[in-house]
Amino acid sequence: MAAVVVQRKWHTTAEVADMLGFGLSKTKMLVLSGAIRSVKVGRDRRILPVWVDEYVQAVVTDAEGLAA
């Protein structure tokens, strides 16, 4: 019997803060400002992994633009 690995579909703000190495307050600010996309599910915010990747890519692109 093959093992089934369930991958998470989305992350909490705290999980994203941990992934990015940011504090929870900074991450919440990024989410509320729209820098990191999110959806509200009940009282909680959820963030798709691709949205975290989009944020990281935007930061890299901005940094490369400043270096040029």
PDB file of N, H, CA, C and O in Angstrom:
ATOM      1  N   MET A   1       0.840  -1.174   0.000  1.00  0.00           N
ATOM      2  CA  MET A   1       0.000   0.000   0.000  1.00  0.00           C
ATOM      3  C   MET A   1       0.891   1.246   0.000  1.00  0.00           C
ATOM      4  O   MET A   1       1.807   1.364   0.815  1.00  0.00           O
ATOM      5  N   ALA A   2       0.619   2.154  -0.904  1.00  0.00           N
ATOM      6  H   ALA A   2      -0.125   2.058  -1.566  1.00  0.00           H
ATOM      7  CA  ALA A   2       1.413   3.374  -1.028  1.00  0.00           C
ATOM      8  C   ALA A   2       0.978   4.397   0.018  1.00  0.00           C
ATOM      9  O   ALA A   2      -0.207   4.538   0.319  1.00  0.00           O
ATOM     10  N   ALA A   3       1.946   5.091   0.551  1.00  0.00           N
ATOM     11  H   ALA A   3       2.908   4.977   0.306  1.00  0.00           H
ATOM     12  CA  ALA A   3       1.661   6.147   1.525  1.00  0.00           C
ATOM     13  C   ALA A   3       1.172   7.384   0.788  1.00  0.00           C
ATOM     14  O   ALA A   3       1.708   7.737  -0.262  1.00  0.00           O
ATOM     15  N   VAL A   4       0.182   8.025   1.319  1.00  0.00           N
ATOM     16  H   VAL A   4      -0.254   7.738   2.172  1.00  0.00           H
ATOM     17  CA  VAL A   4      -0.361   9.243   0.735  1.00  0.00           C
ATOM     18  C   VAL A   4       0.178  10.429   1.522  1.00  0.00           C
ATOM     19  O   VAL A   4       0.042  10.497   2.743  1.00  0.00           O
ATOM     20  N   VAL A   5       0.786  11.353   0.808  1.00  0.00           N
ATOM     21  H   VAL A   5       0.896  11.298  -0.184  1.00  0.00           H
ATOM     22  CA  VAL A   5       1.310  12.558   1.443  1.00  0.00           C
ATOM     23  C   VAL A   5       0.373  13.712   1.093  1.00  0.00           C
ATOM     24  O   VAL A   5       0.191  14.056  -0.075  1.00  0.00           O
ATOM     25  N   VAL A   6      -0.203  14.286   2.109  1.00  0.00           N
ATOM     26  H   VAL A   6      -0.055  14.007   3.058  1.00  0.00           H
ATOM     27  CA  VAL A   6      -1.098  15.414   1.905  1.00  0.00           C
ATOM     28  C   VAL A   6      -0.297  16.688   2.105  1.00  0.00           C
ATOM     29  O   VAL A   6       0.257  16.931   3.176  1.00  0.00           O
ATOM     30  N   GLN A   7      -0.247  17.492   1.060  1.00  0.00           N
ATOM     31  H   GLN A   7      -0.697  17.295   0.189  1.00  0.00           H
ATOM     32  CA  GLN A   7       0.455  18.766   1.176  1.00  0.00           C
ATOM     33  C   GLN A   7      -0.551  19.854   1.544  1.00  0.00           C
ATOM     34  O   GLN A   7      -1.692  19.861   1.083  1.00  0.00           O
ATOM     35  N   ARG A   8      -0.093  20.757   2.378  1.00  0.00           N
ATOM     36  H   ARG A   8       0.834  20.751   2.752  1.00  0.00           H
ATOM     37  CA  ARG A   8      -0.967  21.851   2.798  1.00  0.00           C
ATOM     38  C   ARG A   8      -1.309  22.723   1.607  1.00  0.00           C
ATOM     39  O   ARG A   8      -0.469  22.987   0.747  1.00  0.00           O
ATOM     40  N   LYS A   9      -2.526  23.154   1.573  1.00  0.00           N
ATOM     41  H   LYS A   9      -3.208  22.940   2.272  1.00  0.00           H
ATOM     42  CA  LYS A   9      -2.995  24.010   0.481  1.00  0.00           C
ATOM     43  C   LYS A   9      -2.753  25.485   0.760  1.00  0.00           C
ATOM     44  O   LYS A   9      -2.566  26.281  -0.161  1.00  0.00           O
ATOM     45  N   TRP A  10      -2.757  25.837   2.032  1.00  0.00           N
ATOM     46  H   TRP A  10      -2.909  25.190   2.779  1.00  0.00           H
ATOM     47  CA  TRP A  10      -2.459  27.221   2.389  1.00  0.00           C
ATOM     48  C   TRP A  10      -1.880  27.306   3.787  1.00  0.00           C
ATOM     49  O   TRP A  10      -1.895  26.338   4.547  1.00  0.00           O
ATOM     50  N   HIS A  11      -1.370  28.487   4.111  1.00  0.00           N
ATOM     51  H   HIS A  11      -1.358  29.273   3.494  1.00  0.00           H
ATOM     52  CA  HIS A  11      -0.641  28.681   5.361  1.00  0.00           C
ATOM     53  C   HIS A  11      -1.292  29.784   6.191  1.00  0.00           C
ATOM     54  O   HIS A  11      -2.010  30.641   5.676  1.00  0.00           O
ATOM     55  N   THR A  12      -1.017  29.731   7.486  1.00  0.00           N
ATOM     56  H   THR A  12      -0.434  29.035   7.904  1.00  0.00           H
ATOM     57  CA  THR A  12      -1.429  30.819   8.373  1.00  0.00           C
ATOM     58  C   THR A  12      -0.393  31.939   8.286  1.00  0.00           C
ATOM     59  O   THR A  12       0.701  31.746   7.755  1.00  0.00           O
ATOM     60  N   THR A  13      -0.743  33.088   8.802  1.00  0.00           N
ATOM     61  H   THR A  13      -1.631  33.245   9.234  1.00  0.00           H
ATOM     62  CA  THR A  13       0.189  34.214   8.839  1.00  0.00           C
ATOM     63  C   THR A  13       1.427  33.851   9.657  1.00  0.00           C
ATOM     64  O   THR A  13       2.543  34.212   9.286  1.00  0.00           O
ATOM     65  N   ALA A  14       1.237  33.147  10.755  1.00  0.00           N
ATOM     66  H   ALA A  14       0.330  32.853  11.057  1.00  0.00           H
ATOM     67  CA  ALA A  14       2.367  32.744  11.601  1.00  0.00           C
ATOM     68  C   ALA A  14       3.303  31.795  10.855  1.00  0.00           C
ATOM     69  O   ALA A  14       4.522  31.899  10.987  1.00  0.00           O
ATOM     70  N   GLU A  15       2.749  30.880  10.081  1.00  0.00           N
ATOM     71  H   GLU A  15       1.758  30.795   9.973  1.00  0.00           H
ATOM     72  CA  GLU A  15       3.582  29.955   9.309  1.00  0.00           C
ATOM     73  C   GLU A  15       4.383  30.691   8.249  1.00  0.00           C
ATOM     74  O   GLU A  15       5.551  30.378   8.018  1.00  0.00           O
ATOM     75  N   VAL A  16       3.756  31.670   7.604  1.00  0.00           N
ATOM     76  H   VAL A  16       2.807  31.924   7.792  1.00  0.00           H
ATOM     77  CA  VAL A  16       4.461  32.461   6.586  1.00  0.00           C
ATOM     78  C   VAL A  16       5.564  33.282   7.239  1.00  0.00           C
ATOM     79  O   VAL A  16       6.656  33.400   6.682  1.00  0.00           O
ATOM     80  N   ALA A  17       5.299  33.850   8.406  1.00  0.00           N
ATOM     81  H   ALA A  17       4.413  33.754   8.859  1.00  0.00           H
ATOM     82  CA  ALA A  17       6.333  34.602   9.129  1.00  0.00           C
ATOM     83  C   ALA A  17       7.539  33.714   9.393  1.00  0.00           C
ATOM     84  O   ALA A  17       8.681  34.137   9.213  1.00  0.00           O
ATOM     85  N   ASP A  18       7.287  32.492   9.815  1.00  0.00           N
ATOM     86  H   ASP A  18       6.359  32.148   9.961  1.00  0.00           H
ATOM     87  CA  ASP A  18       8.366  31.547  10.094  1.00  0.00           C
ATOM     88  C   ASP A  18       9.122  31.198   8.813  1.00  0.00           C
ATOM     89  O   ASP A  18      10.351  31.141   8.815  1.00  0.00           O
ATOM     90  N   MET A  19       8.404  30.967   7.734  1.00  0.00           N
ATOM     91  H   MET A  19       7.405  31.013   7.732  1.00  0.00           H
ATOM     92  CA  MET A  19       9.042  30.624   6.451  1.00  0.00           C
ATOM     93  C   MET A  19       9.962  31.747   5.967  1.00  0.00           C
ATOM     94  O   MET A  19      11.055  31.490   5.461  1.00  0.00           O
ATOM     95  N   LEU A  20       9.511  32.984   6.126  1.00  0.00           N
ATOM     96  H   LEU A  20       8.624  33.192   6.537  1.00  0.00           H
ATOM     97  CA  LEU A  20      10.269  34.127   5.626  1.00  0.00           C
ATOM     98  C   LEU A  20      11.315  34.635   6.615  1.00  0.00           C
ATOM     99  O   LEU A  20      12.167  35.452   6.266  1.00  0.00           O
ATOM    100  N   GLY A  21      11.245  34.146   7.846  1.00  0.00           N
ATOM    101  H   GLY A  21      10.553  33.482   8.130  1.00  0.00           H
ATOM    102  CA  GLY A  21      12.179  34.610   8.866  1.00  0.00           C
ATOM    103  C   GLY A  21      11.827  35.999   9.373  1.00  0.00           C
ATOM    104  O   GLY A  21      12.694  36.727   9.856  1.00  0.00           O
ATOM    105  N   PHE A  22      10.548  36.370   9.262  1.00  0.00           N
ATOM    106  H   PHE A  22       9.843  35.779   8.869  1.00  0.00           H
ATOM    107  CA  PHE A  22      10.062  37.664   9.724  1.00  0.00           C
ATOM    108  C   PHE A  22       9.321  37.475  11.037  1.00  0.00           C
ATOM    109  O   PHE A  22       8.925  36.364  11.391  1.00  0.00           O
ATOM    110  N   GLY A  23       9.144  38.570  11.746  1.00  0.00           N
ATOM    111  H   GLY A  23       9.466  39.472  11.458  1.00  0.00           H
ATOM    112  CA  GLY A  23       8.298  38.545  12.925  1.00  0.00           C
ATOM    113  C   GLY A  23       6.835  38.511  12.518  1.00  0.00           C
ATOM    114  O   GLY A  23       6.486  38.860  11.390  1.00  0.00           O
ATOM    115  N   LEU A  24       5.989  38.092  13.436  1.00  0.00           N
ATOM    116  H   LEU A  24       6.273  37.809  14.352  1.00  0.00           H
ATOM    117  CA  LEU A  24       4.563  37.999  13.146  1.00  0.00           C
ATOM    118  C   LEU A  24       3.965  39.374  12.849  1.00  0.00           C
ATOM    119  O   LEU A  24       3.120  39.497  11.962  1.00  0.00           O
ATOM    120  N   SER A  25       4.383  40.396  13.568  1.00  0.00           N
ATOM    121  H   SER A  25       5.070  40.297  14.288  1.00  0.00           H
ATOM    122  CA  SER A  25       3.846  41.750  13.340  1.00  0.00           C
ATOM    123  C   SER A  25       4.171  42.247  11.948  1.00  0.00           C
ATOM    124  O   SER A  25       3.309  42.807  11.270  1.00  0.00           O
ATOM    125  N   LYS A  26       5.411  42.049  11.513  1.00  0.00           N
ATOM    126  H   LYS A  26       6.111  41.594  12.063  1.00  0.00           H
ATOM    127  CA  LYS A  26       5.807  42.479  10.167  1.00  0.00           C
ATOM    128  C   LYS A  26       5.011  41.729   9.113  1.00  0.00           C
ATOM    129  O   LYS A  26       4.563  42.323   8.132  1.00  0.00           O
ATOM    130  N   THR A  27       4.834  40.436   9.307  1.00  0.00           N
ATOM    131  H   THR A  27       5.198  39.954  10.104  1.00  0.00           H
ATOM    132  CA  THR A  27       4.104  39.628   8.335  1.00  0.00           C
ATOM    133  C   THR A  27       2.645  40.046   8.280  1.00  0.00           C
ATOM    134  O   THR A  27       2.067  40.136   7.197  1.00  0.00           O
ATOM    135  N   LYS A  28       2.044  40.300   9.430  1.00  0.00           N
ATOM    136  H   LYS A  28       2.513  40.227  10.310  1.00  0.00           H
ATOM    137  CA  LYS A  28       0.656  40.775   9.439  1.00  0.00           C
ATOM    138  C   LYS A  28       0.532  42.104   8.711  1.00  0.00           C
ATOM    139  O   LYS A  28      -0.447  42.329   8.000  1.00  0.00           O
ATOM    140  N   MET A  29       1.515  42.990   8.877  1.00  0.00           N
ATOM    141  H   MET A  29       2.310  42.807   9.455  1.00  0.00           H
ATOM    142  CA  MET A  29       1.498  44.271   8.188  1.00  0.00           C
ATOM    143  C   MET A  29       1.577  44.065   6.679  1.00  0.00           C
ATOM    144  O   MET A  29       0.867  44.727   5.922  1.00  0.00           O
ATOM    145  N   LEU A  30       2.439  43.149   6.242  1.00  0.00           N
ATOM    146  H   LEU A  30       3.016  42.611   6.857  1.00  0.00           H
ATOM    147  CA  LEU A  30       2.563  42.858   4.809  1.00  0.00           C
ATOM    148  C   LEU A  30       1.271  42.282   4.243  1.00  0.00           C
ATOM    149  O   LEU A  30       0.887  42.591   3.115  1.00  0.00           O
ATOM    150  N   VAL A  31       0.609  41.451   5.026  1.00  0.00           N
ATOM    151  H   VAL A  31       0.921  41.200   5.943  1.00  0.00           H
ATOM    152  CA  VAL A  31      -0.665  40.861   4.590  1.00  0.00           C
ATOM    153  C   VAL A  31      -1.745  41.937   4.519  1.00  0.00           C
ATOM    154  O   VAL A  31      -2.464  42.033   3.524  1.00  0.00           O
ATOM    155  N   LEU A  32      -1.861  42.741   5.565  1.00  0.00           N
ATOM    156  H   LEU A  32      -1.277  42.663   6.374  1.00  0.00           H
ATOM    157  CA  LEU A  32      -2.907  43.762   5.599  1.00  0.00           C
ATOM    158  C   LEU A  32      -2.695  44.857   4.559  1.00  0.00           C
ATOM    159  O   LEU A  32      -3.661  45.455   4.083  1.00  0.00           O
ATOM    160  N   SER A  33      -1.439  45.124   4.202  1.00  0.00           N
ATOM    161  H   SER A  33      -0.654  44.638   4.588  1.00  0.00           H
ATOM    162  CA  SER A  33      -1.152  46.137   3.181  1.00  0.00           C
ATOM    163  C   SER A  33      -1.329  45.588   1.771  1.00  0.00           C
ATOM    164  O   SER A  33      -1.346  46.347   0.802  1.00  0.00           O
ATOM    165  N   GLY A  34      -1.460  44.267   1.657  1.00  0.00           N
ATOM    166  H   GLY A  34      -1.446  43.651   2.444  1.00  0.00           H
ATOM    167  CA  GLY A  34      -1.626  43.661   0.335  1.00  0.00           C
ATOM    168  C   GLY A  34      -0.326  43.241  -0.313  1.00  0.00           C
ATOM    169  O   GLY A  34      -0.341  42.699  -1.418  1.00  0.00           O
ATOM    170  N   ALA A  35       0.804  43.476   0.343  1.00  0.00           N
ATOM    171  H   ALA A  35       0.816  43.917   1.241  1.00  0.00           H
ATOM    172  CA  ALA A  35       2.088  43.060  -0.217  1.00  0.00           C
ATOM    173  C   ALA A  35       2.157  41.538  -0.347  1.00  0.00           C
ATOM    174  O   ALA A  35       2.737  41.006  -1.294  1.00  0.00           O
ATOM    175  N   ILE A  36       1.556  40.852   0.620  1.00  0.00           N
ATOM    176  H   ILE A  36       1.085  41.284   1.390  1.00  0.00           H
ATOM    177  CA  ILE A  36       1.378  39.401   0.544  1.00  0.00           C
ATOM    178  C   ILE A  36      -0.123  39.163   0.441  1.00  0.00           C
ATOM    179  O   ILE A  36      -0.883  39.534   1.336  1.00  0.00           O
ATOM    180  N   ARG A  37      -0.537  38.549  -0.648  1.00  0.00           N
ATOM    181  H   ARG A  37       0.080  38.248  -1.374  1.00  0.00           H
ATOM    182  CA  ARG A  37      -1.958  38.293  -0.851  1.00  0.00           C
ATOM    183  C   ARG A  37      -2.474  37.286   0.177  1.00  0.00           C
ATOM    184  O   ARG A  37      -1.732  36.424   0.647  1.00  0.00           O
ATOM    185  N   SER A  38      -3.754  37.409   0.515  1.00  0.00           N
ATOM    186  H   SER A  38      -4.358  38.109   0.133  1.00  0.00           H
ATOM    187  CA  SER A  38      -4.373  36.488   1.459  1.00  0.00           C
ATOM    188  C   SER A  38      -5.879  36.493   1.255  1.00  0.00           C
ATOM    189  O   SER A  38      -6.430  37.353   0.568  1.00  0.00           O
ATOM    190  N   VAL A  39      -6.524  35.520   1.861  1.00  0.00           N
ATOM    191  H   VAL A  39      -6.076  34.821   2.418  1.00  0.00           H
ATOM    192  CA  VAL A  39      -7.981  35.492   1.908  1.00  0.00           C
ATOM    193  C   VAL A  39      -8.388  35.359   3.366  1.00  0.00           C
ATOM    194  O   VAL A  39      -7.653  34.811   4.187  1.00  0.00           O
ATOM    195  N   LYS A  40      -9.550  35.861   3.666  1.00  0.00           N
ATOM    196  H   LYS A  40     -10.147  36.307   2.999  1.00  0.00           H
ATOM    197  CA  LYS A  40     -10.065  35.749   5.018  1.00  0.00           C
ATOM    198  C   LYS A  40     -11.045  34.577   5.052  1.00  0.00           C
ATOM    199  O   LYS A  40     -11.994  34.519   4.270  1.00  0.00           O
ATOM    200  N   VAL A  41     -10.799  33.658   5.963  1.00  0.00           N
ATOM    201  H   VAL A  41     -10.028  33.706   6.598  1.00  0.00           H
ATOM    202  CA  VAL A  41     -11.673  32.504   6.164  1.00  0.00           C
ATOM    203  C   VAL A  41     -12.169  32.602   7.599  1.00  0.00           C
ATOM    204  O   VAL A  41     -11.435  32.318   8.545  1.00  0.00           O
ATOM    205  N   GLY A  42     -13.408  33.002   7.743  1.00  0.00           N
ATOM    206  H   GLY A  42     -14.004  33.233   6.974  1.00  0.00           H
ATOM    207  CA  GLY A  42     -13.915  33.265   9.087  1.00  0.00           C
ATOM    208  C   GLY A  42     -13.167  34.443   9.675  1.00  0.00           C
ATOM    209  O   GLY A  42     -13.146  35.529   9.095  1.00  0.00           O
ATOM    210  N   ARG A  43     -12.556  34.229  10.823  1.00  0.00           N
ATOM    211  H   ARG A  43     -12.574  33.347  11.294  1.00  0.00           H
ATOM    212  CA  ARG A  43     -11.771  35.296  11.466  1.00  0.00           C
ATOM    213  C   ARG A  43     -10.298  35.214  11.121  1.00  0.00           C
ATOM    214  O   ARG A  43      -9.519  36.073  11.534  1.00  0.00           O
ATOM    215  N   ASP A  44      -9.904  34.198  10.374  1.00  0.00           N
ATOM    216  H   ASP A  44     -10.538  33.500  10.039  1.00  0.00           H
ATOM    217  CA  ASP A  44      -8.488  33.949  10.109  1.00  0.00           C
ATOM    218  C   ASP A  44      -8.088  34.321   8.683  1.00  0.00           C
ATOM    219  O   ASP A  44      -8.918  34.340   7.774  1.00  0.00           O
ATOM    220  N   ARG A  45      -6.809  34.615   8.508  1.00  0.00           N
ATOM    221  H   ARG A  45      -6.135  34.600   9.246  1.00  0.00           H
ATOM    222  CA  ARG A  45      -6.237  34.865   7.191  1.00  0.00           C
ATOM    223  C   ARG A  45      -5.507  33.611   6.746  1.00  0.00           C
ATOM    224  O   ARG A  45      -4.865  32.935   7.551  1.00  0.00           O
ATOM    225  N   ARG A  46      -5.607  33.304   5.460  1.00  0.00           N
ATOM    226  H   ARG A  46      -6.128  33.852   4.806  1.00  0.00           H
ATOM    227  CA  ARG A  46      -4.897  32.166   4.878  1.00  0.00           C
ATOM    228  C   ARG A  46      -4.171  32.636   3.633  1.00  0.00           C
ATOM    229  O   ARG A  46      -4.649  33.502   2.901  1.00  0.00           O
ATOM    230  N   ILE A  47      -3.000  32.043   3.407  1.00  0.00           N
ATOM    231  H   ILE A  47      -2.611  31.339   4.001  1.00  0.00           H
ATOM    232  CA  ILE A  47      -2.112  32.483   2.325  1.00  0.00           C
ATOM    233  C   ILE A  47      -1.694  31.264   1.522  1.00  0.00           C
ATOM    234  O   ILE A  47      -1.176  30.293   2.074  1.00  0.00           O
ATOM    235  N   LEU A  48      -1.922  31.320   0.219  1.00  0.00           N
ATOM    236  H   LEU A  48      -2.342  32.109  -0.230  1.00  0.00           H
ATOM    237  CA  LEU A  48      -1.493  30.232  -0.656  1.00  0.00           C
ATOM    238  C   LEU A  48       0.033  30.252  -0.803  1.00  0.00           C
ATOM    239  O   LEU A  48       0.638  31.324  -0.804  1.00  0.00           O
ATOM    240  N   PRO A  49       0.653  29.084  -0.926  1.00  0.00           N
ATOM    241  CA  PRO A  49       2.110  29.045  -1.117  1.00  0.00           C
ATOM    242  C   PRO A  49       2.578  29.878  -2.318  1.00  0.00           C
ATOM    243  O   PRO A  49       3.631  30.512  -2.254  1.00  0.00           O
ATOM    244  N   VAL A  50       1.816  29.882  -3.394  1.00  0.00           N
ATOM    245  H   VAL A  50       0.960  29.367  -3.446  1.00  0.00           H
ATOM    246  CA  VAL A  50       2.208  30.655  -4.570  1.00  0.00           C
ATOM    247  C   VAL A  50       2.226  32.155  -4.270  1.00  0.00           C
ATOM    248  O   VAL A  50       3.006  32.898  -4.866  1.00  0.00           O
ATOM    249  N   TRP A  51       1.378  32.598  -3.355  1.00  0.00           N
ATOM    250  H   TRP A  51       0.744  31.995  -2.870  1.00  0.00           H
ATOM    251  CA  TRP A  51       1.380  34.019  -2.985  1.00  0.00           C
ATOM    252  C   TRP A  51       2.628  34.393  -2.204  1.00  0.00           C
ATOM    253  O   TRP A  51       3.123  35.514  -2.326  1.00  0.00           O
ATOM    254  N   VAL A  52       3.136  33.477  -1.411  1.00  0.00           N
ATOM    255  H   VAL A  52       2.734  32.566  -1.312  1.00  0.00           H
ATOM    256  CA  VAL A  52       4.407  33.709  -0.716  1.00  0.00           C
ATOM    257  C   VAL A  52       5.520  33.814  -1.754  1.00  0.00           C
ATOM    258  O   VAL A  52       6.376  34.695  -1.667  1.00  0.00           O
ATOM    259  N   ASP A  53       5.505  32.912  -2.738  1.00  0.00           N
ATOM    260  H   ASP A  53       4.810  32.196  -2.808  1.00  0.00           H
ATOM    261  CA  ASP A  53       6.505  32.945  -3.804  1.00  0.00           C
ATOM    262  C   ASP A  53       6.431  34.249  -4.584  1.00  0.00           C
ATOM    263  O   ASP A  53       7.464  34.821  -4.932  1.00  0.00           O
ATOM    264  N   GLU A  54       5.209  34.731  -4.865  1.00  0.00           N
ATOM    265  H   GLU A  54       4.370  34.267  -4.582  1.00  0.00           H
ATOM    266  CA  GLU A  54       5.039  36.000  -5.581  1.00  0.00           C
ATOM    267  C   GLU A  54       5.653  37.160  -4.790  1.00  0.00           C
ATOM    268  O   GLU A  54       6.304  38.029  -5.369  1.00  0.00           O
ATOM    269  N   TYR A  55       5.449  37.173  -3.490  1.00  0.00           N
ATOM    270  H   TYR A  55       4.920  36.466  -3.020  1.00  0.00           H
ATOM    271  CA  TYR A  55       6.015  38.229  -2.647  1.00  0.00           C
ATOM    272  C   TYR A  55       7.540  38.194  -2.698  1.00  0.00           C
ATOM    273  O   TYR A  55       8.183  39.229  -2.868  1.00  0.00           O
ATOM    274  N   VAL A  56       8.112  37.006  -2.551  1.00  0.00           N
ATOM    275  H   VAL A  56       7.589  36.165  -2.412  1.00  0.00           H
ATOM    276  CA  VAL A  56       9.571  36.869  -2.574  1.00  0.00           C
ATOM    277  C   VAL A  56      10.106  37.336  -3.929  1.00  0.00           C
ATOM    278  O   VAL A  56      11.105  38.053  -3.988  1.00  0.00           O
ATOM    279  N   GLN A  57       9.448  36.934  -5.010  1.00  0.00           N
ATOM    280  H   GLN A  57       8.636  36.352  -4.962  1.00  0.00           H
ATOM    281  CA  GLN A  57       9.902  37.345  -6.346  1.00  0.00           C
ATOM    282  C   GLN A  57       9.820  38.858  -6.519  1.00  0.00           C
ATOM    283  O   GLN A  57      10.705  39.463  -7.123  1.00  0.00           O
ATOM    284  N   ALA A  58       8.761  39.470  -5.992  1.00  0.00           N
ATOM    285  H   ALA A  58       8.042  38.978  -5.502  1.00  0.00           H
ATOM    286  CA  ALA A  58       8.617  40.927  -6.082  1.00  0.00           C
ATOM    287  C   ALA A  58       9.751  41.632  -5.326  1.00  0.00           C
ATOM    288  O   ALA A  58      10.289  42.631  -5.804  1.00  0.00           O
ATOM    289  N   VAL A  59      10.107  41.120  -4.164  1.00  0.00           N
ATOM    290  H   VAL A  59       9.670  40.309  -3.776  1.00  0.00           H
ATOM    291  CA  VAL A  59      11.179  41.715  -3.375  1.00  0.00           C
ATOM    292  C   VAL A  59      12.502  41.583  -4.137  1.00  0.00           C
ATOM    293  O   VAL A  59      13.284  42.533  -4.181  1.00  0.00           O
ATOM    294  N   VAL A  60      12.758  40.433  -4.728  1.00  0.00           N
ATOM    295  H   VAL A  60      12.124  39.661  -4.693  1.00  0.00           H
ATOM    296  CA  VAL A  60      13.980  40.215  -5.492  1.00  0.00           C
ATOM    297  C   VAL A  60      14.026  41.132  -6.711  1.00  0.00           C
ATOM    298  O   VAL A  60      15.057  41.736  -7.006  1.00  0.00           O
ATOM    299  N   THR A  61      12.903  41.228  -7.414  1.00  0.00           N
ATOM    300  H   THR A  61      12.065  40.738  -7.174  1.00  0.00           H
ATOM    301  CA  THR A  61      12.842  42.093  -8.594  1.00  0.00           C
ATOM    302  C   THR A  61      13.097  43.553  -8.230  1.00  0.00           C
ATOM    303  O   THR A  61      13.811  44.262  -8.939  1.00  0.00           O
ATOM    304  N   ASP A  62      12.506  43.996  -7.115  1.00  0.00           N
ATOM    305  H   ASP A  62      11.926  43.421  -6.539  1.00  0.00           H
ATOM    306  CA  ASP A  62      12.735  45.364  -6.657  1.00  0.00           C
ATOM    307  C   ASP A  62      14.204  45.584  -6.313  1.00  0.00           C
ATOM    308  O   ASP A  62      14.773  46.622  -6.653  1.00  0.00           O
ATOM    309  N   ALA A  63      14.817  44.620  -5.647  1.00  0.00           N
ATOM    310  H   ALA A  63      14.355  43.777  -5.372  1.00  0.00           H
ATOM    311  CA  ALA A  63      16.220  44.740  -5.260  1.00  0.00           C
ATOM    312  C   ALA A  63      17.128  44.769  -6.490  1.00  0.00           C
ATOM    313  O   ALA A  63      18.111  45.509  -6.523  1.00  0.00           O
ATOM    314  N   GLU A  64      16.803  43.978  -7.481  1.00  0.00           N
ATOM    315  H   GLU A  64      16.004  43.377  -7.455  1.00  0.00           H
ATOM    316  CA  GLU A  64      17.590  43.965  -8.714  1.00  0.00           C
ATOM    317  C   GLU A  64      17.448  45.280  -9.458  1.00  0.00           C
ATOM    318  O   GLU A  64      18.404  45.766 -10.062  1.00  0.00           O
ATOM    319  N   GLY A  65      16.237  45.862  -9.412  1.00  0.00           N
ATOM    320  H   GLY A  65      15.460  45.467  -8.921  1.00  0.00           H
ATOM    321  CA  GLY A  65      16.007  47.158 -10.058  1.00  0.00           C
ATOM    322  C   GLY A  65      16.795  48.269  -9.399  1.00  0.00           C
ATOM    323  O   GLY A  65      17.263  49.187 -10.074  1.00  0.00           O
ATOM    324  N   LEU A  66      16.946  48.195  -8.083  1.00  0.00           N
ATOM    325  H   LEU A  66      16.566  47.450  -7.535  1.00  0.00           H
ATOM    326  CA  LEU A  66      17.704  49.204  -7.363  1.00  0.00           C
ATOM    327  C   LEU A  66      19.200  49.071  -7.615  1.00  0.00           C
ATOM    328  O   LEU A  66      19.935  50.058  -7.585  1.00  0.00           O
ATOM    329  N   ALA A  67      19.645  47.842  -7.862  1.00  0.00           N
ATOM    330  H   ALA A  67      19.048  47.040  -7.887  1.00  0.00           H
ATOM    331  CA  ALA A  67      21.073  47.591  -8.063  1.00  0.00           C
ATOM    332  C   ALA A  67      21.513  48.003  -9.471  1.00  0.00           C
ATOM    333  O   ALA A  67      22.699  48.221  -9.717  1.00  0.00           O
ATOM    334  N   ALA A  68      20.568  48.104 -10.372  1.00  0.00           N
ATOM    335  H   ALA A  68      19.604  47.927 -10.171  1.00  0.00           H
ATOM    336  CA  ALA A  68      20.924  48.427 -11.771  1.00  0.00           C
ATOM    337  C   ALA A  68      21.184  49.894 -11.975  1.00  0.00           C
ATOM    338  O   ALA A  68      21.493  50.318 -13.088  1.00  0.00           O
TER     339      ALA A  68
END
